[in-house]
Amino acid sequence: MSVHASGAQIEAMIVRFVRALRAAGVSVPVKSTVLYADALEAVGAERESSMYWAGRATLVPRHDDIATYDRVFASFWQSSPEPAAPAERVPLTIVLDDEGEPSGDRHERDEARLDDGETIVVRYSPTELLRHKDFAAYTADELREAQRLMADLRLAGALRRSRRLKPSRRPRGQTDVRRTMRSTMRTHGEAVRRHHRQPGSRPRRVVLLCDISGSMEPYSRALLRFVHAAVAGRVRVEAFALGTRLTRLTRELSSRDPDAALARTSSAVEDWSGGTRLGESLRRFNDEWGVRGMARGAVVAILSDGWDRGDPSELAAEMARLHRVAFRVVWVNPLKATPGYQPLAQGMAAALPYVDDFVEGHNLAALDDLARVIAAG
């Protein structure tokens, strides 16, 4: 039934409705709750059909959850304290308008609509919905689709000054003697124009350290696909797995075939979904690769929820070492998008003082934001 209430009252009822869905076993990400509120604001909450289809389109991640959604919807909204006045029922036709549908098929479908009653055209973008869906709620098919979308990713670090010189269009930098002498040959020995060279720029190295412990299981598979897309892009990206030990994965992930790359990764990582010793793993990274040169002037991104079984003082010390040599340290925490999240885990609390950017990493949109943070100067 419909609801006649103020905006604040409707928002409170939406929150209670989502809680009821979650209690019934439907996994509803935070972004979906926001989308439902936006949808109700657009279509209105005066009619039961509008409320139903708005929730059906935004809150139901799987086809198997439709029956549960119908049961919770009927139980929750029929018990609403503010019922609507009875209204005359009219025939209602729901038409799904897929943005990828050819125009000819859409025209034929429009001609087949009912002349009587009301028609609601529901448009949706599968790609856009997938971009904002939490990785933890992905199905296997959606994970493969996300891999395809990540293939277009070009992750590059912030630009740095290069030692190599490039031609300058303006009279600045060093004189380019060779180009100047060549130009004088065209003017019979007269140096009409003096050419110059100036330092160029090149992207900084990017180092990705991905937590593959048990607590990161809902996210590590998707994040490793992100890491693979970055390494396969051939833009100075190094990759490591963090667990009870440190495993370098750059060679395993260098193949452009995602299935082959992830298969080699699974074989190389011996502590998949185990515990986490972030301090010990970072110490090995600093000793063997980071401080010796790999992290110097680089953008280092740690993809982890911050749950650590090791000594937090060791993690803090190794983060301090890393921060002294890196250009920027970015921490990507998928749990940061959770409402009311506070970095109270001992590992996260110990590392945060040495982090330059603390960002989310729970969906594709968040990873797009991460790419922009890494590329920022």
Sine and cosine of phi, psi and omega as CSV:
sin_phi,cos_phi,sin_psi,cos_psi,sin_omega,cos_omega
0.00,0.00,0.36,-0.93,-0.08,-1.00
-0.98,0.22,0.20,-0.98,-0.03,-1.00
-0.78,-0.62,0.78,-0.62,0.12,-0.99
-0.93,-0.38,0.98,-0.21,-0.07,-1.00
-0.40,-0.92,0.15,-0.99,0.04,-1.00
-0.96,0.28,0.21,-0.98,0.00,-1.00
-0.87,0.49,-0.66,0.75,-0.01,-1.00
-0.91,0.42,-0.62,0.78,0.01,-1.00
-0.92,0.39,-0.63,0.77,0.02,-1.00
-0.91,0.41,-0.66,0.75,0.03,-1.00
-0.88,0.47,-0.65,0.76,0.03,-1.00
-0.90,0.43,-0.63,0.78,0.01,-1.00
-0.94,0.34,-0.56,0.83,0.05,-1.00
-0.89,0.46,-0.69,0.73,0.01,-1.00
-0.88,0.48,-0.70,0.72,0.00,-1.00
-0.92,0.40,-0.59,0.81,0.03,-1.00
-0.90,0.43,-0.69,0.72,0.02,-1.00
-0.90,0.44,-0.63,0.77,0.05,-1.00
-0.88,0.47,-0.62,0.78,0.03,-1.00
-0.91,0.41,-0.63,0.78,0.05,-1.00
-0.90,0.45,-0.70,0.72,0.00,-1.00
-0.90,0.43,-0.63,0.77,0.03,-1.00
-0.90,0.43,-0.46,0.89,0.01,-1.00
-1.00,0.08,-0.04,1.00,0.07,-1.00
0.96,-0.26,0.08,1.00,0.03,-1.00
-1.00,0.02,0.83,-0.56,0.00,-1.00
-0.99,0.11,0.95,-0.32,-0.05,-1.00
-0.91,-0.41,0.95,-0.33,0.05,-1.00
-0.92,0.39,0.30,-0.96,-0.02,-1.00
-0.88,0.47,-0.65,0.76,-0.03,-1.00
-0.89,0.47,-0.54,0.84,0.01,-1.00
-0.92,0.39,-0.58,0.82,0.05,-1.00
-0.89,0.46,-0.67,0.75,0.03,-1.00
-0.91,0.42,-0.65,0.76,0.03,-1.00
-0.90,0.44,-0.60,0.80,0.02,-1.00
-0.91,0.42,-0.68,0.73,0.04,-1.00
-0.89,0.47,-0.67,0.74,0.03,-1.00
-0.91,0.42,-0.61,0.79,0.00,-1.00
-0.91,0.41,-0.68,0.74,0.03,-1.00
-0.91,0.42,-0.56,0.83,0.05,-1.00
-0.91,0.41,-0.53,0.85,-0.02,-1.00
-0.98,0.19,-0.70,0.72,-0.09,-1.00
-0.99,-0.10,-0.26,0.96,-0.01,-1.00
1.00,0.04,0.43,-0.91,-0.02,-1.00
-0.93,-0.37,0.39,0.92,-0.04,-1.00
-0.99,0.14,-0.34,0.94,-0.04,-1.00
-0.84,-0.54,0.59,-0.81,-0.02,-1.00
-0.90,0.44,-0.62,0.78,-0.02,-1.00
-0.90,0.44,-0.64,0.77,0.02,-1.00
-0.90,0.43,-0.69,0.73,0.00,-1.00
-0.90,0.43,-0.64,0.77,-0.04,-1.00
-0.91,0.42,-0.78,0.62,-0.10,-0.99
-0.96,0.29,-0.50,0.87,0.08,-1.00
-0.90,0.44,-0.67,0.74,0.04,-1.00
-0.95,0.31,-0.62,0.79,0.01,-1.00
-0.88,0.48,-0.60,0.80,-0.05,-1.00
-0.98,0.19,-0.39,0.92,-0.13,-0.99
-0.91,-0.42,-0.42,0.91,-0.16,-0.99
-0.96,-0.28,-0.17,0.99,-0.09,-1.00
-0.97,-0.25,0.97,-0.22,-0.07,-1.00
-0.98,0.21,-0.41,0.91,-0.07,-1.00
-0.75,-0.66,0.47,-0.88,0.02,-1.00
-0.90,0.44,-0.53,0.85,-0.02,-1.00
-0.92,0.38,-0.28,0.96,-0.04,-1.00
-1.00,0.02,-0.04,1.00,-0.09,-1.00
-0.89,0.45,-0.70,0.72,-0.02,-1.00
-0.89,0.46,-0.66,0.75,0.04,-1.00
-0.91,0.42,-0.66,0.75,0.03,-1.00
-0.87,0.49,-0.70,0.71,0.00,-1.00
-0.87,0.50,-0.68,0.74,-0.03,-1.00
-0.91,0.41,-0.71,0.70,-0.02,-1.00
-0.93,0.37,-0.62,0.78,0.01,-1.00
-0.87,0.48,-0.74,0.67,-0.01,-1.00
-0.90,0.44,-0.66,0.75,-0.03,-1.00
-0.93,0.36,-0.64,0.76,-0.10,-0.99
-0.98,0.22,-0.82,0.57,-0.12,-0.99
-0.96,0.26,-0.44,0.90,0.07,-1.00
-0.95,0.30,-0.34,0.94,0.07,-1.00
-1.00,-0.09,0.21,0.98,0.01,-1.00
-0.88,0.47,0.66,-0.75,-0.04,-1.00
-0.96,0.29,-0.15,0.99,-0.04,-1.00
-0.83,-0.56,0.99,0.15,-0.03,-1.00
-0.95,0.31,0.38,-0.93,0.02,-1.00
-1.00,-0.04,0.33,-0.94,0.07,-1.00
-0.94,0.33,0.56,-0.83,-0.01,-1.00
-0.86,0.51,0.64,-0.77,0.00,-1.00
-0.76,-0.65,0.47,-0.88,0.00,-1.00
-0.95,0.33,0.76,-0.65,-0.01,-1.00
-0.99,0.16,0.68,-0.73,0.06,-1.00
-0.83,-0.55,0.47,-0.88,0.05,-1.00
-0.86,0.52,0.69,-0.72,-0.06,-1.00
-0.82,-0.57,0.78,-0.62,0.03,-1.00
-0.90,-0.43,0.82,-0.57,0.05,-1.00
-0.98,-0.19,0.86,-0.51,-0.02,-1.00
-0.91,-0.42,0.83,-0.55,0.01,-1.00
-1.00,0.02,0.85,-0.52,-0.04,-1.00
-0.94,-0.33,0.99,-0.12,0.00,-1.00
-0.98,0.18,0.76,-0.64,-0.06,-1.00
-0.91,0.42,-0.31,0.95,0.00,-1.00
-1.00,-0.04,0.08,1.00,-0.07,-1.00
-0.98,0.21,0.71,-0.71,0.04,-1.00
-0.87,0.49,0.50,-0.87,-0.07,-1.00
-0.90,0.44,-0.57,0.82,0.01,-1.00
-0.90,0.44,-0.68,0.73,0.04,-1.00
-0.90,0.43,-0.60,0.80,0.00,-1.00
-0.91,0.41,-0.61,0.79,0.00,-1.00
-0.91,0.42,-0.71,0.71,0.04,-1.00
-0.88,0.47,-0.60,0.80,-0.01,-1.00
-0.93,0.36,-0.60,0.80,0.00,-1.00
-0.90,0.43,-0.59,0.81,-0.01,-1.00
-0.93,0.36,-0.39,0.92,-0.04,-1.00
-1.00,0.06,0.01,1.00,0.00,-1.00
-0.93,0.36,0.39,-0.92,0.00,-1.00
-0.96,0.29,0.62,-0.79,0.05,-1.00
-0.98,0.20,-0.55,0.84,-0.02,-1.00
-1.00,-0.09,0.45,-0.89,0.04,-1.00
1.00,0.09,-0.31,-0.95,-0.12,-0.99
-0.88,-0.48,0.63,-0.78,0.02,-1.00
-0.88,-0.47,0.78,-0.62,0.07,-1.00
-0.93,-0.36,0.84,-0.54,0.04,-1.00
-0.99,-0.12,0.89,-0.46,-0.02,-1.00
-0.96,-0.26,0.91,-0.42,0.03,-1.00
-0.98,-0.20,0.60,-0.80,0.03,-1.00
-0.54,-0.84,0.39,-0.92,0.05,-1.00
-0.86,-0.51,0.94,-0.33,-0.01,-1.00
-0.84,0.55,-0.64,0.77,-0.02,-1.00
-0.91,0.42,-0.69,0.72,-0.04,-1.00
-0.92,0.39,-0.64,0.77,0.05,-1.00
-0.89,0.45,-0.63,0.78,-0.01,-1.00
-0.93,0.37,-0.55,0.83,-0.01,-1.00
-0.88,0.47,-0.55,0.84,-0.09,-1.00
-0.97,-0.24,0.08,1.00,0.01,-1.00
-1.00,0.07,0.66,-0.75,-0.01,-1.00
-0.91,0.41,0.69,-0.72,0.00,-1.00
-0.84,0.55,-0.54,0.84,-0.04,-1.00
-0.91,0.42,-0.35,0.94,0.00,-1.00
-0.99,-0.16,0.12,0.99,-0.02,-1.00
-0.94,0.34,0.60,-0.80,0.22,-0.98
-1.00,0.02,0.13,-0.99,0.01,-1.00
-0.88,0.47,-0.64,0.77,0.02,-1.00
-0.91,0.41,-0.65,0.76,0.01,-1.00
-0.92,0.39,-0.55,0.84,0.05,-1.00
-0.91,0.41,-0.63,0.78,0.06,-1.00
-0.92,0.38,-0.62,0.79,0.05,-1.00
-0.91,0.41,-0.62,0.78,0.05,-1.00
-0.89,0.45,-0.60,0.80,0.07,-1.00
-0.86,0.50,-0.65,0.76,0.02,-1.00
-0.90,0.43,-0.65,0.76,0.01,-1.00
-0.93,0.38,-0.60,0.80,0.01,-1.00
-0.94,0.35,-0.34,0.94,-0.02,-1.00
-0.89,0.46,-0.40,0.92,0.02,-1.00
-0.99,0.12,-0.05,1.00,-0.05,-1.00
-0.95,0.31,0.70,-0.71,0.11,-0.99
-0.82,-0.58,1.00,-0.09,-0.06,-1.00
-1.00,0.03,0.84,-0.55,0.00,-1.00
-0.66,-0.75,0.62,-0.78,0.01,-1.00
-0.97,0.26,0.19,-0.98,0.04,-1.00
-0.87,0.50,0.50,-0.87,-0.03,-1.00
-0.95,0.30,0.58,-0.82,0.07,-1.00
-0.76,-0.65,0.36,-0.93,0.01,-1.00
-0.93,0.36,0.75,-0.66,-0.02,-1.00
-0.99,-0.17,0.46,-0.89,0.07,-1.00
-0.97,0.24,-0.39,0.92,0.02,-1.00
-0.96,0.28,0.63,-0.77,-0.01,-1.00
-0.99,-0.11,0.53,-0.85,0.04,-1.00
-0.79,-0.61,0.40,-0.92,0.01,-1.00
-0.86,0.51,0.65,-0.76,0.01,-1.00
-0.96,-0.29,0.72,-0.69,0.03,-1.00
-0.98,0.18,-0.26,0.97,0.00,-1.00
-0.91,-0.42,0.40,-0.92,0.00,-1.00
-0.95,0.30,0.96,0.27,0.02,-1.00
-0.60,-0.80,0.39,-0.92,0.00,-1.00
0.99,0.11,-0.39,-0.92,-0.03,-1.00
-0.99,0.16,0.45,-0.89,0.08,-1.00
-0.96,0.29,0.77,-0.64,0.05,-1.00
-1.00,0.02,1.00,-0.06,-0.11,-0.99
-0.89,0.45,-0.67,0.74,-0.05,-1.00
-0.89,0.46,-0.76,0.65,0.00,-1.00
-0.92,0.40,-0.57,0.82,0.02,-1.00
-0.91,0.42,-0.70,0.71,0.01,-1.00
-0.91,0.42,-0.61,0.79,0.03,-1.00
-0.91,0.42,-0.62,0.78,0.00,-1.00
-0.93,0.36,-0.52,0.86,0.02,-1.00
-0.93,0.36,-0.42,0.91,0.03,-1.00
-0.92,0.39,-0.46,0.89,0.03,-1.00
-0.98,0.19,-0.30,0.95,-0.03,-1.00
-0.91,-0.42,0.45,0.89,0.09,-1.00
0.85,0.53,0.69,0.73,0.10,-1.00
1.00,0.01,-0.08,1.00,0.03,-1.00
-1.00,0.05,0.83,-0.56,0.04,-1.00
-0.99,0.16,0.98,0.19,-0.04,-1.00
-0.94,0.35,-0.61,0.79,-0.05,-1.00
-0.72,-0.70,0.71,-0.70,0.06,-1.00
-0.98,-0.18,0.79,-0.61,-0.01,-1.00
-1.00,-0.09,0.45,-0.89,-0.05,-1.00
-0.75,-0.66,0.31,-0.95,0.12,-0.99
-0.78,-0.62,0.54,-0.84,0.03,-1.00
-0.67,-0.75,0.36,-0.93,0.00,-1.00
-0.88,0.48,0.67,-0.75,0.06,-1.00
-1.00,0.02,-0.25,-0.97,0.00,-1.00
-0.69,-0.73,0.43,-0.90,0.04,-1.00
-0.55,-0.83,0.46,-0.89,-0.01,-1.00
-0.94,0.34,0.58,-0.81,0.06,-1.00
-0.94,0.33,0.42,-0.91,0.08,-1.00
-0.92,0.40,0.58,-0.81,0.05,-1.00
-0.90,-0.43,0.77,-0.64,0.03,-1.00
-0.89,-0.46,0.84,-0.54,-0.02,-1.00
-0.93,-0.37,0.85,-0.52,0.03,-1.00
-0.92,-0.39,0.95,-0.31,-0.13,-0.99
-0.97,-0.26,0.82,-0.57,0.03,-1.00
-0.97,0.24,0.84,-0.54,-0.01,-1.00
-0.89,-0.45,0.47,0.88,-0.02,-1.00
-0.97,0.24,0.08,-1.00,-0.03,-1.00
-0.89,0.46,-0.60,0.80,-0.01,-1.00
-0.93,0.37,-0.34,0.94,0.00,-1.00
-0.99,-0.14,0.12,0.99,-0.07,-1.00
-0.80,0.60,-0.67,0.74,-0.01,-1.00
-0.90,0.43,-0.31,0.95,-0.11,-0.99
-0.88,-0.48,-0.39,0.92,-0.16,-0.99
-0.90,0.44,-0.58,0.81,-0.01,-1.00
-0.89,0.45,-0.72,0.69,0.01,-1.00
-0.93,0.37,-0.64,0.77,-0.02,-1.00
-0.93,0.38,-0.56,0.83,0.06,-1.00
-0.92,0.39,-0.52,0.85,0.09,-1.00
-0.92,0.39,-0.59,0.81,0.10,-1.00
-0.90,0.43,-0.70,0.71,0.02,-1.00
-0.89,0.46,-0.65,0.76,0.03,-1.00
-0.88,0.47,-0.70,0.72,0.01,-1.00
-0.87,0.49,-0.60,0.80,0.00,-1.00
-0.94,0.35,-0.70,0.72,-0.02,-1.00
-0.93,0.37,-0.67,0.74,-0.02,-1.00
-0.92,0.38,-0.27,0.96,0.04,-1.00
-0.95,0.31,-0.15,0.99,0.08,-1.00
0.88,0.47,0.60,0.80,-0.01,-1.00
-0.85,-0.52,0.91,0.42,0.14,-0.99
0.75,0.66,0.84,0.54,0.01,-1.00
-0.87,-0.49,0.76,-0.65,0.09,-1.00
-0.93,-0.37,0.57,-0.82,-0.07,-1.00
-0.75,-0.66,0.64,-0.77,0.03,-1.00
-0.66,-0.75,0.45,-0.89,0.11,-0.99
-0.96,-0.29,0.72,-0.70,0.02,-1.00
-0.96,-0.30,0.79,-0.62,0.08,-1.00
-0.42,-0.91,-0.76,-0.65,0.14,-0.99
-0.97,0.23,-0.21,0.98,0.09,-1.00
-0.56,-0.83,0.15,-0.99,-0.01,-1.00
-0.98,-0.22,0.73,-0.68,0.00,-1.00
-0.77,-0.64,0.83,-0.56,0.06,-1.00
-0.99,0.17,0.75,-0.67,-0.11,-0.99
-0.85,-0.53,0.15,0.99,-0.09,-1.00
-0.86,0.52,-0.71,0.70,-0.03,-1.00
-0.92,0.39,-0.67,0.75,-0.03,-1.00
-0.91,0.41,-0.53,0.85,-0.07,-1.00
-1.00,-0.09,0.08,1.00,-0.08,-1.00
-0.97,0.24,-0.29,0.96,0.01,-1.00
-0.95,0.32,0.59,-0.81,0.04,-1.00
-0.98,0.19,-0.21,0.98,0.07,-1.00
-0.99,0.13,0.95,-0.32,-0.08,-1.00
-0.89,0.45,-0.61,0.79,-0.01,-1.00
-0.91,0.42,-0.70,0.72,0.01,-1.00
-0.92,0.40,-0.64,0.77,-0.02,-1.00
-0.91,0.42,-0.70,0.72,-0.02,-1.00
-0.95,0.31,-0.48,0.88,0.08,-1.00
-0.92,0.39,-0.69,0.73,0.05,-1.00
-0.91,0.41,-0.56,0.83,0.03,-1.00
-0.90,0.44,-0.69,0.72,0.01,-1.00
-0.88,0.48,-0.58,0.82,0.03,-1.00
-0.95,0.30,-0.54,0.84,-0.06,-1.00
-0.98,0.21,-0.52,0.85,-0.06,-1.00
-1.00,0.03,0.88,-0.48,-0.04,-1.00
-1.00,-0.08,-0.25,0.97,-0.08,-1.00
-0.89,-0.46,0.64,0.77,-0.03,-1.00
-0.90,0.43,0.72,-0.70,0.03,-1.00
0.84,0.54,0.54,0.84,0.08,-1.00
-0.99,-0.17,-0.57,-0.82,0.03,-1.00
-1.00,0.09,-0.10,-0.99,0.00,-1.00
-0.70,-0.72,0.78,-0.63,0.15,-0.99
-0.80,-0.60,0.99,0.14,-0.11,-0.99
-0.90,0.43,-0.67,0.74,-0.02,-1.00
-0.89,0.46,-0.70,0.71,0.00,-1.00
-0.91,0.41,-0.67,0.75,0.00,-1.00
-0.92,0.40,-0.67,0.74,0.03,-1.00
-0.92,0.40,-0.56,0.83,0.04,-1.00
-0.88,0.47,-0.69,0.72,0.03,-1.00
-0.91,0.42,-0.64,0.77,0.03,-1.00
-0.88,0.47,-0.72,0.69,0.00,-1.00
-0.89,0.46,-0.68,0.73,-0.07,-1.00
-0.93,0.36,-0.68,0.73,-0.15,-0.99
-1.00,-0.07,-0.48,0.88,-0.07,-1.00
-0.76,-0.65,-0.78,0.62,-0.22,-0.98
-0.89,0.46,-0.89,0.45,-0.09,-1.00
-0.92,0.38,-0.47,0.88,-0.01,-1.00
-0.95,0.31,-0.27,0.96,0.06,-1.00
0.38,-0.92,-0.52,0.85,-0.10,-0.99
-0.90,0.43,-0.61,0.79,-0.05,-1.00
-1.00,-0.06,-0.13,0.99,-0.04,-1.00
-0.93,0.37,0.88,-0.47,-0.03,-1.00
0.95,0.31,0.18,0.98,-0.06,-1.00
-0.99,-0.15,0.23,-0.97,0.16,-0.99
-0.99,-0.13,0.89,-0.45,-0.05,-1.00
-0.95,-0.30,0.85,-0.53,0.01,-1.00
-0.91,-0.42,0.82,-0.57,0.03,-1.00
-0.96,-0.29,0.88,-0.47,-0.02,-1.00
-0.98,-0.20,0.99,-0.15,-0.11,-0.99
-0.35,-0.94,0.44,-0.90,0.07,-1.00
-1.00,0.07,-0.07,1.00,0.07,-1.00
1.00,0.09,0.01,1.00,0.04,-1.00
-0.98,0.22,0.83,-0.56,-0.15,-0.99
-0.68,-0.74,0.70,-0.72,0.04,-1.00
-1.00,-0.06,-0.10,0.99,-0.06,-1.00
-1.00,0.00,-0.21,-0.98,-0.02,-1.00
-0.98,0.17,0.86,-0.51,-0.01,-1.00
-0.90,0.43,-0.48,0.88,0.03,-1.00
-0.92,0.39,-0.58,0.81,0.05,-1.00
-0.92,0.39,-0.65,0.76,0.04,-1.00
-0.89,0.46,-0.69,0.73,0.02,-1.00
-0.88,0.48,-0.67,0.74,-0.01,-1.00
-0.90,0.43,-0.67,0.74,-0.02,-1.00
-0.95,0.30,-0.55,0.84,0.09,-1.00
-0.91,0.41,-0.60,0.80,0.04,-1.00
-0.90,0.44,-0.68,0.73,0.05,-1.00
-0.87,0.49,-0.71,0.71,-0.02,-1.00
-0.90,0.43,-0.66,0.75,-0.04,-1.00
-0.91,0.41,-0.48,0.88,-0.03,-1.00
-0.95,0.32,-0.47,0.88,-0.07,-1.00
-0.97,-0.24,-0.41,0.91,-0.07,-1.00
-0.99,0.14,0.46,-0.89,0.10,-1.00
-0.94,0.34,-0.67,0.75,0.02,-1.00
-0.43,-0.90,0.63,-0.77,0.07,-1.00
-0.92,-0.39,0.85,-0.53,-0.02,-1.00
-0.90,-0.43,0.76,-0.66,0.06,-1.00
-0.93,-0.36,0.83,-0.56,-0.03,-1.00
-0.95,-0.31,0.93,-0.36,-0.06,-1.00
-0.87,-0.48,0.92,-0.38,0.01,-1.00
-0.88,0.47,-0.42,0.91,-0.04,-1.00
-0.98,0.21,-0.18,0.98,-0.04,-1.00
-0.89,0.45,-0.42,0.91,0.00,-1.00
-0.98,0.21,-0.16,0.99,-0.01,-1.00
-0.94,0.35,0.74,-0.67,0.01,-1.00
-0.85,0.53,0.72,-0.70,0.02,-1.00
0.97,0.23,0.21,0.98,-0.03,-1.00
-0.90,0.44,0.67,-0.74,0.12,-0.99
-0.75,-0.66,0.69,-0.72,-0.01,-1.00
-0.96,0.27,0.94,0.34,-0.08,-1.00
-1.00,-0.10,-0.25,0.97,0.06,-1.00
-0.86,0.51,0.64,-0.77,-0.15,-0.99
-0.88,0.47,-0.58,0.81,0.04,-1.00
-0.92,0.38,-0.70,0.71,-0.01,-1.00
-0.91,0.42,-0.67,0.74,0.01,-1.00
-0.90,0.44,-0.60,0.80,0.00,-1.00
-0.95,0.31,-0.55,0.83,-0.08,-1.00
-1.00,0.08,-0.46,0.89,-0.17,-0.98
-0.85,0.53,-0.59,0.80,0.01,-1.00
-0.88,0.48,-0.31,0.95,-0.05,-1.00
-0.94,-0.33,0.32,0.95,-0.02,-1.00
-0.96,-0.29,0.77,-0.64,0.01,-1.00
-0.99,0.11,-0.60,0.80,0.00,-1.00
-0.70,-0.72,0.81,-0.59,0.00,-1.00
-0.91,-0.41,0.95,-0.31,-0.18,-0.98
-0.80,-0.60,0.20,-0.98,0.04,-1.00
-0.99,0.11,0.24,-0.97,0.03,-1.00
-0.37,-0.93,0.61,0.79,-0.13,-0.99
-0.99,-0.14,-0.15,0.99,0.02,-1.00
-0.43,-0.90,0.01,-1.00,-0.06,-1.00
-0.91,0.41,-0.61,0.79,0.02,-1.00
-0.89,0.46,-0.63,0.77,0.03,-1.00
-0.91,0.42,-0.59,0.81,0.03,-1.00
-0.94,0.34,-0.53,0.85,0.12,-0.99
-0.89,0.46,-0.68,0.74,0.06,-1.00
-0.89,0.46,-0.62,0.79,0.04,-1.00
-0.88,0.47,-0.67,0.74,0.02,-1.00
-0.87,0.49,-0.61,0.80,0.02,-1.00
-0.94,0.33,-0.60,0.80,0.04,-1.00
-0.90,0.43,-0.66,0.75,-0.02,-1.00
-0.92,0.40,-0.58,0.82,-0.03,-1.00
-0.99,0.15,-0.22,0.98,-0.04,-1.00
-0.94,0.34,0.61,-0.79,-0.01,-1.00
-0.99,0.12,0.00,0.00,0.00,0.00
